[in-house]
């Protein structure tokens, strides 16, 4: 079954990125919105084999790659923090 490895990467980078925004709401709804917006702006990386997953694990160690993902997460945080879907 294909899985989007980018989702795994965002899941791993999201907690540390959220820590950079101490006044941000971190309820499940806001975190899910941040994740969805970031993933919609990142290229999906689907894998179906362990070889493909190993290749993407190696790629995810690249500093520029990580920086690009964190940048998209930060953009999503800015969007959600200015217009959360619930009362602040």
BELJO-V922528 format. One record per pair of residues at least 6 apart in sequence whose ideal C-beta (glycine too) atoms are under 7 Angstrom apart, sorted by the first residue. I is the first residue (numbers start at 0). J is the second residue. D is the distance in whole Angstrom. If there is no record, write none. Layout:
# BELJO-V922528
i=<I & I>
j=<J & J>
d=<D & D>
This chain:
# BELJO-V922528
i=<1 & 1 & 2 & 2 & 3 & 3 & 3 & 4 & 4 & 4 & 4 & 5 & 5 & 5 & 5 & 6 & 8 & 8 & 9 & 9 & 9 & 9 & 9 & 12 & 12 & 12 & 12 & 13 & 13 & 16 & 16 & 16 & 17 & 17 & 20 & 23 & 23 & 24 & 24 & 28 & 28 & 29 & 29 & 32 & 32 & 33 & 33 & 33 & 33 & 36 & 36 & 36 & 37 & 37 & 37 & 40 & 40 & 41 & 41 & 44 & 46 & 46 & 58>
j=<45 & 47 & 45 & 46 & 43 & 44 & 45 & 44 & 46 & 52 & 55 & 38 & 41 & 43 & 44 & 38 & 59 & 68 & 34 & 37 & 38 & 68 & 72 & 65 & 68 & 69 & 72 & 34 & 72 & 69 & 72 & 73 & 23 & 25 & 76 & 76 & 80 & 83 & 87 & 84 & 85 & 79 & 83 & 79 & 84 & 72 & 75 & 76 & 79 & 75 & 78 & 79 & 71 & 72 & 75 & 71 & 74 & 68 & 71 & 55 & 52 & 55 & 64>
d=<5 & 5 & 7 & 6 & 5 & 6 & 6 & 4 & 5 & 7 & 5 & 6 & 5 & 6 & 5 & 6 & 5 & 6 & 6 & 6 & 6 & 7 & 7 & 7 & 6 & 6 & 6 & 6 & 6 & 6 & 5 & 6 & 6 & 6 & 6 & 6 & 5 & 6 & 7 & 6 & 6 & 5 & 6 & 5 & 6 & 7 & 5 & 6 & 5 & 4 & 6 & 7 & 5 & 5 & 4 & 5 & 7 & 6 & 5 & 6 & 5 & 6 & 6>
